Amino acid sequence: MVTTTIKLQNFASYSPTESTTLTLTKPVAVLYGHNGAGKSTIAKVIRHHVNATLDGAGNCSVTVSGLTEPEFLIYDTEYVEENFHAKEGKGIRGIFTLGKKTAEELEEIESLEDDAHRISTELETANAAQSQLDTDLEKALNSAKDATWSIKSDYEKGPLRFCLEENKVRGDKARLFQHLSKAEDSDGSILIEDLLREASEIEDETAEKKAELSIPANSISSLESNHLLGSVIAGSSDSRLSALIATLKNESWVRSGQGYLDDSNGACPFCQQALPHDLTLELAKLFDTAYEDQCKQLATLRDEYKSSVTAIISLAGGAPYHDEYVSSDLALQNAWKDLLLILEHNSTELDKKVGNPGDPITPTDSTKTFDAWSDLAATAAAKIIDYNNRIANRDQVKKSIDKRFWQRMRHDHSASLALYKTQAASITNQKSTMAESITSLTTDLATKKKSLRELRASATNIDASIDAINQRIQNIGTQGFKIERDTKNDGYYHIARGSKGKIDYKSLSEGEKNLITFLYFIESLEGSHKSDGNSNKLNRIIVIDDPVSSLSHNHIYDIASLITINVIERRTFPQIIILTHSLFFYHELFKAIREKEWKDYQCFRVTKKDFSEVCEMRPDEIKNDYQSYWLVLKEGITSHKYSVAVPIAMRYILEHYFSFIGYHDKLRDALLALGDDDKPFHAFYRYINRQSHSDDINISDLPEIAPSIYVEKFRQVFDKTGYLRHFNHMMGIEEAETEAS
């Protein structure tokens, strides 16, 4: 096992007093950190270790165990300076022994040609199968679109047609299917009948608010349970009449006659016979003050009950209770009838009790019946309030209806969507398997062709490297320059552009310089700058520092693939050290690596506070994709340098976030409004309004100004849509800062 130990102290951004030790024990080490964090310092320390003529590197040191004669091959800015700024005036040093020094037998060449032909045939067959899978996937999609198109025919007429029109799906199958696929699913509780009714209500622009229901409080239940109603209210036992009246049970009759005594002239009010001289006194003893008080309380109780009943009946008979929301509610009407019967019955019973205080009564308890009616009335009242709110807020209600309509449609067409999802998943898996086969065949074919090139290489052995570098330039889609043999200086190259021939390296753009130097470096790993070609790859430790600096965003994938395929996966070199500031490059590098292969990787994060620090992490510890896009914006602000990655990240953020919350329309409207209000940035808003898989037709329209200005425009999108808090959270902006601004 090879172990490389790097001690960092008192050099560049590393602490002058405390050392940071980096121990690399696995075949691949990847170090990520922002610009200025201290990554390139690590490469410089290794370069100082290799070249003793350089000035000292503080208290830093590099030790390697497990290799007898380790050889460091370092790609960094100094490598570019050494190899492409020719100090001798001869050009670029050639790379020798990439090919074999002697040609193989004719039989081996023929065998390679046969293999290449066979692989080409298999590759053609695989590509045809892949095309057929594409056709099958398209058929499955068209079938699903046809199945869901019935939404259009079912609802293009009637009050719900705006759900089609405002989403612009009325005449577009693909758009309708896409919109339906993105809609939230529901459990089927949303009823089309309710949506139709609500849509019909707001469709009438002349509709007015309804009178709201007033629901009376239950003031009768407590009266029904008064103890007097079940009590026997009897006269005093102090009267000599008490025993007789109790026997005859005619207390109420006697009491009613008592009221006529004053006008009877000493005769009985009923039979006209003379009354005993002490009858008035005895009656006064019988119907004493306590008795009279109870009778008065009883009469008052009855009057209060009847008054409350009258108020309830009056309220329930008013105009609001004749609204269709009430009259059409059968349960509510039946509950009112039940309550009315109880109230009328209890009123009659109370009259009887007042007439015969000595007879106890038990009124029917109206509590449950009243509460049932009250609850149903409250439900109707809520419906009326909802109706009034809909009339007052038509626009918001339309949005609510639209959302629930598509949720219902998603539920109704779930079978078609599930079938397509299953078919698409199956076909996609087959395509993935086929793609792996195509990739394998393509790799095998490239290997065979490379072997043929190597066998046919010239005796000098630098022509093969020229071909290889030029092939890589073409493979990544770069045109306009190439490497040529320098006929005046044997063993050297020069750069040529089209018909102009040899050109000065300085005439290349920064991106072209970095691209060609890195391709040259990759090719040099397989050979030597010496004409005898002696090299031992098993002793080589490869160091690659920021290979995507100044490169087009589109080339990040190419560079990551080159490193993965040509450096890492060959498993030729005992140790590979990669340093990068690009989060996109970091993720691209690990996309091709299976998690089970992480055992061969060490990952580190380089950060800087007062001094640079290095800490180990898992390969997947750096933010997920969504968080990564936000990190790109933060890095863009700190770098103060325009990068096409900034608007690309913005477009991905908008697509992911607003797809998740389901408010594409709100986003679209906000972007259109901001674009119209801010003409200088109209192209910017138009660009980020496209989804991530759309064309990049107008990205070149964006002025290369400070990223912080674009981020401010991006903040306005979240402010416009009402999600500024999410923007502040992802950008790490405290609420207090927001309020202050």
C-alpha positions in Angstrom: 0.0 0.0 0.0 1.2 3.5 -0.9 1.0 6.2 1.7 1.7 9.8 1.0 2.1 12.1 4.0 2.0 15.8 3.4 2.8 18.2 6.3 1.7 21.8 5.9 3.0 24.5 8.1 4.3 28.1 7.8 3.7 28.3 4.1 1.2 30.5 2.2 -2.1 30.3 4.0 -1.2 27.6 6.5 -0.5 28.3 10.1 3.0 29.3 11.0 2.8 27.6 14.4 0.5 24.5 14.0 1.0 21.9 11.4 -1.8 20.3 9.3 -1.0 16.7 8.3 -2.6 15.1 5.2 -2.3 11.4 5.1 -3.2 9.7 1.8 -3.6 6.0 2.0 -6.0 5.1 -0.8 -5.5 5.0 -4.6 -7.5 8.2 -5.2 -7.6 11.4 -3.1 -10.0 14.3 -4.0 -9.7 17.6 -2.3 -12.4 20.2 -2.6 -12.2 23.9 -1.5 -13.1 27.4 -2.6 -10.6 29.6 -4.4 -8.1 30.9 -1.9 -8.8 28.1 0.6 -5.3 26.6 0.2 -5.7 23.8 -2.3 -3.1 24.9 -4.8 -0.6 25.3 -1.9 -0.7 21.6 -1.5 0.3 21.1 -5.1 3.1 23.7 -4.7 4.4 21.8 -1.6 4.6 18.6 -3.7 6.4 20.5 -6.5 8.9 22.0 -4.0 9.5 18.4 -2.8 10.2 17.3 -6.4 12.3 20.2 -7.4 14.9 21.0 -4.7 16.1 24.1 -6.7 12.9 25.9 -5.8 12.7 28.2 -2.8 11.8 26.6 0.5 8.2 25.8 1.4 8.2 26.8 5.1 8.1 23.8 7.4 6.2 21.7 4.9 7.3 18.2 3.9 6.2 15.2 1.7 7.0 11.6 2.4 6.0 8.5 0.4 6.1 4.9 1.7 5.4 1.8 -0.4 7.3 3.0 -3.5 11.1 2.6 -4.0 11.4 5.5 -6.4 8.2 7.6 -6.5 7.8 9.9 -9.4 5.3 12.8 -9.1 3.6 14.1 -12.3 2.0 17.4 -11.5 -0.5 19.3 -13.5 -0.8 22.9 -12.3 -0.1 26.4 -13.5 3.6 25.8 -13.3 3.3 22.8 -15.5 1.7 25.0 -18.2 4.5 27.5 -17.8 7.2 24.8 -18.1 5.8 22.9 -21.1 4.0 25.5 -23.3 6.0 28.7 -22.8 9.0 27.4 -24.7 12.1 29.0 -23.4 14.4 27.4 -26.0 12.3 28.6 -28.9 11.8 25.1 -30.1 8.2 24.6 -29.3 6.5 21.9 -27.2 8.4 18.8 -26.1 7.3 15.6 -27.8 5.9 12.6 -25.9 7.8 9.4 -26.8 7.0 5.7 -26.5 3.2 6.0 -26.5 3.5 3.4 -29.3 5.6 0.3 -29.6 9.0 0.6 -30.9 8.6 -2.3 -33.3 5.5 -3.3 -35.3 3.6 -6.4 -34.4 3.3 -9.3 -36.9 0.8 -8.9 -39.7 -1.4 -11.6 -38.1 -1.9 -9.4 -35.0 -2.9 -6.4 -37.2 -5.4 -8.5 -39.1 -6.8 -9.9 -35.9 -7.3 -6.4 -34.5 -9.0 -5.4 -37.8 -11.3 -8.4 -37.6 -12.1 -7.6 -34.0 -12.8 -3.9 -34.9 -15.1 -4.9 -37.7 -17.0 -7.4 -35.4 -17.4 -4.8 -32.7 -18.6 -2.2 -35.3 -21.3 -4.6 -36.4 -22.4 -5.3 -32.8 -22.3 -1.6 -32.1 -24.6 -0.9 -35.1 -27.0 -3.6 -34.0 -27.0 -2.1 -30.4 -27.7 1.4 -31.8 -30.6 0.1 -33.8 -32.0 -1.6 -30.7 -31.6 1.6 -28.8 -33.5 3.5 -31.5 -36.3 0.9 -31.3 -36.5 1.5 -27.5 -36.8 5.2 -28.2 -39.7 4.4 -30.5 -41.4 2.2 -27.9 -41.0 4.9 -25.3 -42.6 7.4 -27.7 -45.5 5.0 -28.4 -46.1 4.5 -24.7 -46.1 8.3 -24.1 -48.5 8.9 -27.0 -50.8 6.2 -25.7 -50.9 7.9 -22.3 -51.5 11.3 -23.8 -54.4 9.9 -25.8 -55.9 8.3 -22.7 -55.8 11.5 -20.7 -57.0 13.7 -23.6 -60.6 12.9 -22.6 -60.2 15.7 -20.0 -60.3 18.2 -22.8 -63.5 16.8 -24.3 -65.2 16.4 -20.9 -64.5 19.9 -19.6 -63.8 22.2 -22.5 -67.4 23.4 -22.3 -69.0 24.5 -19.0 -67.9 26.5 -16.0 -64.6 24.5 -15.5 -63.3 25.3 -19.0 -61.0 27.9 -17.5 -58.9 25.1 -15.9 -57.9 24.1 -19.5 -57.7 27.6 -21.0 -55.6 29.3 -18.3 -53.1 26.4 -18.3 -53.0 26.5 -22.1 -53.7 22.8 -22.4 -56.9 23.0 -24.3 -55.3 22.3 -27.7 -52.1 20.5 -26.8 -52.0 16.8 -25.8 -48.4 16.9 -24.7 -48.9 20.0 -22.6 -52.0 18.6 -21.0 -50.3 15.3 -20.1 -47.3 17.1 -18.7 -49.5 19.4 -16.6 -51.5 16.4 -15.3 -48.3 14.5 -14.5 -47.1 17.3 -12.3 -50.4 17.8 -10.5 -50.7 16.6 -6.9 -52.5 13.3 -6.4 -55.6 13.2 -4.2 -57.6 10.5 -2.4 -60.8 11.0 -4.4 -62.5 13.2 -1.8 -62.6 16.2 -4.1 -66.0 16.1 -5.9 -66.5 17.4 -9.4 -70.0 18.4 -8.4 -68.6 20.8 -5.8 -66.1 22.2 -8.3 -68.9 22.7 -10.9 -71.1 24.5 -8.3 -68.3 26.8 -7.1 -67.2 27.6 -10.7 -70.8 28.3 -11.7 -71.2 30.7 -8.7 -68.2 32.8 -9.6 -68.9 32.6 -13.3 -71.9 35.0 -12.8 -70.3 38.4 -12.5 -73.5 39.9 -11.2 -73.9 37.5 -8.3 -74.2 39.2 -4.9 -73.4 38.1 -1.3 -76.0 36.2 0.6 -77.4 37.2 4.0 -75.5 35.4 6.7 -77.2 33.1 9.2 -77.5 34.0 12.9 -77.7 30.9 15.1 -79.4 31.5 18.5 -77.8 30.4 21.7 -79.4 27.5 23.6 -81.3 29.4 26.4 -84.0 26.8 27.0 -82.2 23.7 28.2 -81.5 25.2 31.6 -85.2 26.2 31.9 -86.3 22.7 31.1 -84.2 21.3 33.9 -85.5 23.7 36.6 -86.2 21.8 39.9 -89.7 23.5 40.3 -91.1 21.6 37.3 -90.6 18.2 39.0 -91.6 19.4 42.4 -95.0 19.1 44.2 -95.9 22.7 45.1 -98.5 22.3 48.0 -100.1 24.7 50.6 -99.1 24.9 54.2 -100.2 22.2 56.6 -100.9 24.8 59.3 -104.5 25.3 58.0 -107.3 23.0 59.2 -108.3 22.7 55.5 -105.0 21.0 54.6 -106.0 17.5 55.4 -109.3 17.7 53.5 -107.8 19.4 50.4 -105.0 16.8 50.3 -107.6 14.0 50.4 -109.7 15.6 47.7 -106.7 16.7 45.6 -108.4 19.9 44.7 -105.9 22.4 45.8 -105.8 24.1 42.4 -109.6 24.4 42.3 -109.7 25.9 45.8 -106.9 28.3 44.9 -108.7 29.5 41.8 -111.8 30.2 43.8 -109.9 32.1 46.4 -109.5 34.9 43.9 -113.3 35.5 43.8 -113.9 35.7 47.6 -113.5 39.5 47.7 -116.5 39.9 45.4 -118.7 37.1 46.7 -120.4 38.9 49.7 -119.7 36.0 52.1 -121.0 33.3 49.7 -119.1 30.5 48.0 -118.1 31.7 44.5 -119.1 28.3 43.1 -122.2 27.1 45.0 -123.4 30.4 46.4 -123.8 29.0 50.0 -122.7 30.9 53.0 -119.1 30.5 53.9 -117.7 29.7 57.4 -116.6 32.8 59.2 -112.9 31.7 59.3 -112.6 30.4 55.8 -110.6 33.4 54.5 -108.2 33.0 57.4 -107.7 29.3 56.9 -107.2 29.8 53.1 -104.5 32.4 54.0 -102.8 29.9 56.2 -103.0 27.3 53.4 -101.7 29.4 50.6 -99.0 31.2 52.6 -96.3 33.5 51.2 -93.9 30.5 50.5 -96.5 28.9 48.3 -97.3 32.1 46.5 -93.6 32.8 45.8 -93.1 29.4 44.2 -96.2 29.8 42.0 -94.9 33.2 40.9 -91.5 31.6 40.1 -93.2 28.9 38.1 -95.2 31.5 36.1 -92.0 33.5 35.4 -90.2 30.3 34.3 -93.0 29.5 31.8 -93.0 33.0 30.4 -89.2 33.0 29.9 -89.4 29.6 28.2 -92.1 30.7 25.8 -90.3 33.9 25.1 -87.1 32.1 24.2 -89.1 29.6 22.0 -90.7 32.5 20.2 -87.3 34.2 19.6 -85.9 30.9 18.2 -88.9 30.4 15.9 -88.8 33.9 14.7 -85.1 33.8 13.9 -85.3 30.4 12.2 -88.2 31.6 10.1 -86.4 34.7 8.9 -85.3 35.3 5.3 -81.7 34.0 5.7 -83.2 30.6 6.7 -85.0 30.4 3.4 -81.8 30.5 1.4 -81.1 27.5 -0.9 -78.2 26.4 1.3 -80.7 25.9 4.1 -83.8 24.9 2.3 -82.0 22.2 0.3 -80.4 20.7 3.3 -82.8 17.8 4.2 -81.0 16.9 7.4 -81.2 20.5 8.6 -84.9 20.7 7.8 -85.7 17.5 9.7 -83.7 18.6 12.7 -85.7 21.8 12.8 -89.0 19.8 12.7 -87.8 17.6 15.6 -86.8 20.6 17.7 -90.0 22.4 17.0 -92.1 19.4 18.2 -90.1 19.4 21.5 -90.5 23.1 22.0 -94.2 23.0 21.5 -94.7 20.0 23.7 -92.7 21.6 26.6 -94.6 24.8 26.3 -97.9 22.9 26.7 -96.5 21.0 29.7 -95.4 24.3 31.4 -98.9 25.7 31.0 -100.2 22.6 32.8 -97.7 23.0 35.6 -98.6 26.6 36.1 -102.3 25.6 36.3 -101.6 22.7 38.6 -98.5 23.5 40.7 -99.0 20.3 42.7 -98.6 18.1 39.7 -94.9 17.5 38.8 -93.9 17.4 35.1 -90.8 16.2 33.2 -90.2 18.3 30.1 -88.5 16.6 27.1 -84.8 17.5 27.2 -84.2 19.5 24.0 -80.4 19.8 24.4 -79.3 17.1 21.9 -81.9 18.0 19.4 -81.1 21.7 19.6 -77.3 21.0 19.3 -77.9 18.8 16.3 -80.0 21.5 14.6 -77.5 24.2 15.6 -74.5 22.2 14.2 -76.3 21.7 10.9 -77.3 25.4 10.8 -73.6 26.3 11.5 -72.5 24.1 8.6 -75.0 25.9 6.3 -73.8 29.3 7.7 -70.3 28.3 6.9 -71.3 27.4 3.4 -72.9 30.8 3.0 -69.7 32.5 4.3 -67.6 30.5 1.9 -70.0 31.5 -0.9 -69.6 35.2 0.1 -65.8 34.8 0.2 -65.9 33.3 -3.2 -67.9 36.1 -4.6 -65.5 38.6 -3.0 -62.3 36.8 -4.1 -63.1 35.4 -7.5 -59.4 35.3 -8.7 -58.2 33.3 -5.6 -61.1 31.0 -5.8 -60.4 30.3 -9.5 -56.9 29.3 -8.5 -58.2 27.0 -5.8 -60.7 25.4 -8.1 -58.0 24.9 -10.7 -55.7 23.2 -8.3 -58.4 20.9 -6.9 -59.6 20.2 -10.5 -56.2 18.9 -11.5 -55.9 16.9 -8.3 -59.2 15.2 -9.1 -58.1 14.6 -12.7 -54.8 13.1 -11.4 -56.8 10.7 -9.3 -59.2 9.8 -12.1 -56.4 9.1 -14.5 -54.0 7.5 -12.1 -54.3 4.1 -13.9 -53.2 5.6 -17.2 -50.3 7.5 -15.5 -49.2 4.5 -13.5 -49.2 2.3 -16.7 -47.1 4.8 -18.5 -44.8 5.1 -15.5 -44.3 1.4 -15.4 -43.8 1.1 -19.2 -41.4 4.1 -19.2 -39.4 2.7 -16.2 -39.1 -0.7 -18.0 -38.0 0.8 -21.3 -35.7 3.3 -19.5 -34.0 0.4 -17.7 -33.6 -1.4 -21.0 -32.2 1.7 -22.6 -29.8 2.1 -19.7 -28.6 -1.5 -20.1 -28.3 -1.0 -23.8 -26.4 2.2 -23.2 -23.9 0.4 -21.0 -23.5 -2.2 -23.8 -23.0 0.6 -26.4 -20.5 2.3 -24.1 -18.6 -1.0 -23.6 -18.6 -1.7 -27.3 -17.5 1.8 -28.1 -14.7 1.5 -25.5 -13.7 -1.8 -26.9 -13.7 -0.4 -30.5 -11.7 2.6 -29.4 -9.2 0.3 -27.7 -8.9 -1.9 -30.8 -8.4 1.2 -33.0 -5.9 2.6 -30.6 -4.0 -0.7 -30.6 -3.9 -0.5 -34.4 -2.6 3.1 -34.3 0.1 2.0 -31.9 1.2 -0.9 -34.1 1.3 1.4 -37.1 3.1 4.3 -35.3 6.3 5.6 -36.8 9.7 4.7 -35.5 10.1 8.0 -33.8 7.0 7.3 -31.7 5.8 10.9 -31.3 3.3 10.7 -34.2 1.0 8.5 -32.1 0.9 11.0 -29.4 0.1 13.8 -31.9 -2.8 11.7 -33.2 -4.0 10.9 -29.7 -4.0 14.6 -28.6 -5.7 15.7 -31.8 -8.3 13.0 -31.4 -9.1 14.1 -27.9 -9.4 17.7 -29.1 -12.0 16.5 -31.7 -13.8 14.2 -29.2 -14.7 17.1 -26.9 -16.0 19.1 -29.8 -13.2 21.7 -30.0 -12.2 22.9 -33.4 -9.8 25.5 -34.9 -6.4 24.3 -33.7 -4.3 21.1 -33.4 -0.9 19.7 -32.5 1.6 19.2 -35.4 5.2 17.7 -35.5 7.7 20.5 -35.6 9.8 19.6 -38.7 12.6 22.0 -37.8 13.1 20.6 -34.3 13.1 16.8 -34.1 11.1 15.5 -31.1 9.0 18.7 -30.7 5.5 19.8 -31.5 3.9 23.1 -32.2 0.3 24.4 -32.2 -1.3 25.1 -35.6 -4.6 26.8 -36.4 -6.3 25.9 -39.7 -4.5 27.0 -42.8 -2.4 29.5 -40.9 0.0 26.8 -39.7 2.1 27.3 -36.6 0.8 29.9 -34.2 2.0 31.4 -31.0 0.7 29.7 -27.8 -0.1 33.2 -26.4 -2.7 33.7 -29.2 -4.9 31.0 -27.7 -7.7 32.0 -25.3 -7.3 31.0 -21.7 -9.8 28.3 -22.1 -8.0 26.9 -25.2 -4.7 27.0 -23.3 -6.0 25.2 -20.3 -7.7 22.6 -22.5 -4.8 21.7 -24.7 -2.3 21.7 -21.9 -4.5 19.3 -19.9 -4.9 17.0 -22.9 -1.1 17.1 -23.4 -0.7 16.2 -19.7 -3.1 13.3 -19.9 -1.2 11.9 -22.9 2.2 12.4 -21.2 1.1 10.1 -18.4 1.5 7.2 -20.7 4.9 8.1 -22.1 8.1 10.1 -21.6 9.7 13.2 -22.8 12.9 11.2 -23.4 13.5 9.7 -26.8 14.2 6.3 -25.3 10.8 6.3 -23.8 11.9 4.7 -20.5 9.2 5.2 -17.8 7.8 3.2 -14.9 4.0 4.0 -14.5 3.9 1.9 -11.4 6.0 4.4 -9.6 4.0 7.5 -10.8 1.9 9.5 -8.4 -0.4 11.8 -10.4 -1.3 15.3 -9.0 -4.0 17.3 -10.8 -4.7 20.8 -9.6 -7.8 22.6 -10.8 -8.0 21.1 -14.3 -11.3 23.0 -15.2 -10.0 26.5 -14.4 -11.2 29.0 -17.1 -12.8 26.2 -19.0 -16.3 26.4 -20.6 -18.9 24.9 -18.3 -19.7 22.4 -21.1 -16.1 21.0 -20.8 -16.3 20.1 -17.1 -18.0 16.8 -17.9 -15.3 16.0 -20.6 -12.4 16.7 -18.2 -14.1 14.6 -15.5 -14.6 11.8 -18.0 -11.0 12.0 -19.2 -9.7 11.7 -15.7 -12.0 8.9 -14.8 -11.4 6.8 -17.9 -7.8 7.6 -18.7 -6.3 8.0 -15.2 -8.4 6.5 -12.5 -10.1 3.4 -14.1 -6.9 2.2 -15.7 -5.5 1.5 -12.2 -2.0 1.9 -13.6 -0.8 4.5 -11.1 -0.4 3.7 -7.4 -1.9 7.1 -6.3 -3.8 10.0 -7.8 -4.4 13.3 -6.1 -7.0 15.7 -7.5 -7.7 19.2 -6.2 -10.6 21.3 -7.4 -12.6 24.4 -6.5 -15.5 23.4 -8.8 -18.5 21.8 -7.2 -19.8 20.8 -10.6 -16.6 19.1 -11.5 -16.5 17.3 -8.1 -20.0 15.9 -8.6 -19.3 15.0 -12.2 -16.2 13.1 -11.0 -18.2 11.0 -8.6 -21.3 10.5 -10.8 -19.4 7.7 -12.7 -18.3 6.0 -9.4 -20.4 3.4 -7.7 -20.8 3.7 -4.0 -19.1 0.3 -3.4 -16.0 1.7 -5.1 -15.7 4.6 -2.5 -13.4 2.3 -0.5 -10.7 3.3 -3.0 -11.3 7.0 -2.5 -10.4 9.6 0.2 -12.2 13.0 0.1 -11.1 16.1 1.9 -12.5 19.6 2.3 -10.0 22.5 2.4 -11.4 25.6 4.2 -9.9 28.8 5.5 -10.7 30.9 8.5 -7.6 32.5 10.0 -5.5 29.8 8.3 -6.2 27.0 5.9 -7.4 23.7 7.3 -8.0 20.2 5.8 -10.6 17.8 7.1 -11.6 14.4 5.7 -15.2 13.8 4.6 -17.4 11.2 2.8 -17.6 11.5 -1.0 -21.3 12.3 -0.7 -20.9 14.8 2.2 -20.9 17.8 0.0 -24.3 19.3 -0.6 -27.0 17.5 -2.6 -27.7 18.8 -6.1 -30.3 21.4 -5.1 -28.1 22.8 -2.3 -25.1 22.6 -4.7 -26.8 25.1 -7.1 -27.3 27.5 -4.2 -23.6 27.1 -3.3 -22.7 28.0 -6.9 -24.6 31.4 -6.4 -22.7 32.0 -3.1 -19.4 31.2 -4.8 -20.3 33.5 -7.7 -20.8 36.4 -5.4 -17.5 35.9 -3.6 -15.5 35.4 -6.8 -16.7 38.6 -8.3 -16.2 37.0 -11.7 -19.0 36.2 -14.2 -19.5 32.5 -14.9 -22.1 30.9 -17.1 -22.6 28.5 -14.2 -24.5 31.2 -12.3 -27.6 31.6 -14.6 -27.5 27.8 -15.3 -27.7 27.2 -11.5 -30.5 29.7 -11.2 -32.6 27.9 -13.8 -32.1 24.6 -12.1 -33.1 26.1 -8.7 -36.4 27.6 -10.1 -37.3 24.4 -11.9 -36.7 22.1 -8.9 -38.3 24.4 -6.2 -41.4 25.5 -8.1 -42.0 21.9 -9.4 -41.9 20.8 -5.8 -44.4 23.3 -4.5 -46.6 23.1 -7.7 -46.7 26.8 -8.6 -45.3 26.9 -12.1 -47.9 29.5 -13.1 -46.9 31.9 -10.3 -43.2 31.5 -11.3 -44.0 32.1 -15.0 -46.1 35.2 -14.3 -43.5 36.6 -12.0 -40.7 36.2 -14.5 -42.8 37.7 -17.3 -43.7 40.7 -15.1 -40.1 41.2 -13.9 -38.8 41.0 -17.5 -41.3 43.6 -18.7 -40.5 45.9 -15.8 -36.7 45.6 -16.1 -35.9 45.8 -19.8 -32.1 45.7 -19.5 -32.4 42.3 -17.9 -35.3 41.0 -20.1 -32.9 38.4 -21.7 -31.9 37.2 -18.2 -35.4 36.6 -17.0 -36.3 35.0 -20.4 -33.4 32.6 -20.0 -34.2 31.5 -16.5 -37.8 31.1 -17.4 -36.9 28.1 -19.5 -36.6 24.7 -17.8 -33.1 23.1 -17.4 -33.5 20.8 -20.4 -34.6 23.6 -22.7 -32.3 25.2 -25.3 -29.7 27.7 -24.4 -30.6 30.0 -27.3 -30.3 33.3 -25.5 -27.6 32.6 -22.9 -25.2 34.6 -25.1 -27.5 37.6 -24.7 -26.5 37.9 -21.0 -24.0 40.6 -20.3 -20.9 39.5 -18.3 -21.4 41.6 -15.3 -20.8 41.0 -11.6 -22.6 37.8 -10.4 -24.0 39.7 -7.4 -26.1 41.8 -9.7 -27.7 38.7 -11.2 -28.2 37.2 -7.7 -30.1 40.4 -6.7 -32.3 40.0 -9.8 -32.8 36.4 -8.9 -33.8 37.4 -5.3 -36.5 39.6 -6.9 -38.1 36.5 -8.4 -38.6 34.9 -5.0 -39.8 38.2 -3.6 -42.3 38.6 -6.4 -43.7 35.0 -5.9 -43.9 35.4 -2.1 -41.1 33.0 -1.2 -38.4 35.5 -0.2 -37.9 33.6 3.1 -36.8 30.5 1.2 -34.3 32.6 -0.8 -32.9 34.1 2.4 -32.7 30.7 4.1 -30.8 29.1 1.2 -28.4 32.1 0.9 -27.8 32.2 4.6 -29.3 35.6 5.1 -30.6 36.3 8.6 -34.2 37.7 9.0 -32.8 40.7 10.7 -30.7 41.6 7.7 -33.8 41.3 5.5 -35.8 43.6 7.6 -33.0 46.1 7.8 -32.7 46.1 4.0 
